[in-house]
Structure formats: C-alpha cells, structure tokens
C-alpha cells in the first residue's frame, strides 16, 4: 500500500518517530491521562465537528458514546468505508462535511 509506505518512510526520518510517540508517552509516563480522569473533563462549549471512520483499527467507535455529554454543540459524522485517516480514505466526503458544517455554523452565528 502506497499510503503505508509513505507513513513508514516519514517515520524513518531522524527524530520523526520520537515526535510521533511523545504525545502518547506524556499521557502515560507523566500521568496526564490519569490526572485528567481524576480532576474531570470540562465541557467544551464550542461548536465541534467529529468525523469518524468506522474502520478505524486504533480507536473504537465506542469512543463516541457519551461524547455529547462533554461537548455542548456536537456534530458527529461517521464514514462507513474510512479508517483512522479519514481525510486520506475519503477526501472529497471529508471536505464536503467540513465545508457544509462551517457554512451551517456561520449561518447560526451571524
């Protein structure tokens, strides 16, 4: 697969893989994720669009369950044929969803 080859090549650049993994290291090693669970999650009070690929092998669809309890103005779009990188799997659909959401939001806030 050309996409996998591309990401593998990018990860092999000096320092790239370290940068890619530091986010996860900080959450685990520094206790960021556990600390946040302890203090709770503040509600996000901004219009938010989530575009989720249902074939994502890294993140389960169940991560969407209850998300509306944390985001006051949430729009979720699920893409049946997309995986983790929805913008690569369905670029036209993702672009259309983002543009449509932005246009609807602009009309609501004008």
Secondary structure by P-SEA (a helix, b strand, c coil): caaaaaaaaaaaccaaaaaaaaaaaaacccaaaaaaaaacccccccbbbbbbccccccccccccccccccccbbbbbbbcccccccccccaaaaaaaaaaaaaaaaaaac
